[in-house]
Amino acid sequence: MKRARLAALCILTTMAAMPLAQQPPLNKPPKGFTALFNGKDLNGWRGRQPNFNPAEEAKMPKDALAAKQAEWNAARDLHWKVDLAKGEIVSDGQSPQLATAKNYGDFELQVDWLMVSHNGDSGIYLRGYPQVQIWDPDNPREVANGAPKGSGALWNDKPSNPGRFPLVKADHPVGEWNTFKIKMIGSRVWITFNDKVTVDGQVLDNYFDTVKPEHPPEPIVARGPLELQTHNSEMRFRNIYVREIPAAEAKATLAKIGGRP
């Protein structure tokens, strides 16, 4: 009888350990992807002023941009840090945003995020444009803005754009980890949020476009930074991976949706 109980206990212990053993190591990219965060420091990341038009940044003289970047990096060091014990990037919710030093064109991005407290507000900027929305769906202050629909869509798009709100609500409870898988080709965006499709090939509108309606819209830049945004709430990020999409693959993907940009 004792042997049977001991055998059963061993089986249960093994089964309990299996999910942990199957978890991939933190901050180690899957095949074909590059890690944007090494789990140790903010190498490869720069500070960036919130809502700074990437088209205008590209026009700045090098000396002026370097001076501005020094200011942004100083602010970054005040508000962003790495939790070495957990291998996580931590923001206290204040400016500036954390942007990749490298610019990206067509890409796939994977990122895990955790909202520490209720009523938070955050997002992922694509080529410097807002944004894949992150917020607490139960925030009573954001009901009118659509928070109950959930995170994981292009909230800064025009109200007429079907990508503005997620196709399904997929948020895990505040205090638990969530995963975005974002693909961007041209101005088109696909988002899988906690294994559920929330945006399916919709256009990311140019948030900074001030051209009058009778004129063609200003296109978004072809290459720009990927950014982590937090807005008055502590956020944590980990497992940040990117894959640059080759031109042939991008063309084939757009062809499947009728060649739309």
C-alpha positions, 0 to 999 in steps of 0.5 A, a space after each residue: 500500500 505504501 509503495 502504491 501511495 509513493 508511486 501515485 505521489 511521484 506521478 502527481 509530482 511529475 505531472 505538476 512539474 510538466 507545465 513549468 518544464 514546457 515553458 520556453 526560457 525567458 527572453 530567448 527568441 523562437 526560430 527566425 526571430 531576434 530578441 529585442 530585450 536581453 533580460 539584463 539591460 536596455 541595450 538597443 532601446 532609446 527614449 522617445 517623446 510621446 506622440 512625436 511624428 516619425 516623419 518630422 523626426 526623419 527631417 530633423 538635422 542630425 545635430 538637433 536630433 542628437 541633442 533631443 535624443 540625449 534629453 529623451 535618454 536622460 528621461 528614459 533612465 529616470 522612468 524605465 529600468 530592468 528587473 534583473 531578478 525577473 528578466 522584465 522591463 519595468 516602466 513607472 508610467 511616466 514619460 518618455 516612451 521606450 523605442 527601439 534604436 533600430 527602425 523597422 519596415 515590415 515585421 512580426 513582433 511578439 511581446 508579453 506585457 503585464 499591467 500591475 494595477 487596475 485602471 492602467 493605460 499602455 500600448 505598442 507603437 508601430 513605426 512610431 505611430 499609435 497604437 495597439 491599445 492596452 488598457 484595463 477593460 474594467 476601468 470605469 473612467 474609460 467606458 466611453 472610450 470603449 475599454 470594455 471591448 478589450 485591448 489589442 486593437 488600433 484604438 487611435 484609428 478613425 471611428 470608421 476604421 473596423 480595426 479600431 476595436 478588437 474582434 473579440 475580448 481576449 484580456 487576461 485579468 489585471 496582474 497576469 501576463 498577456 501576449 501580443 503577436 503583431 504583424 505589419 506590412 505596409 499600413 496593414 496590421 494583423 494582431 493575435 492577442 492571447 491566441 485570439 485574432 483581434 485585428 485582421 489585416 486592417 489599416 493603421 491610420 496616420 495619427 499625425 495626418 493633418 491634411 484636409 479631407 479633399 487631399 490624399 491622406 499622408 502615408 505612414 513612414 516606411 520604416 520607424 521604431 517599435 515603442 513601448 508606451 505607458 500612461 500613468 501606470 506601472 507596466 512590465 514587458 518581457 519576451 520581446 522578439 521581432 522578425 523582419 519580413 522579406 519583400 517577397 513574403 510581404 508582397 505575397 501576403 498583400 496579394 492574398 487580400 487583393 493587393 491593398 497597401 
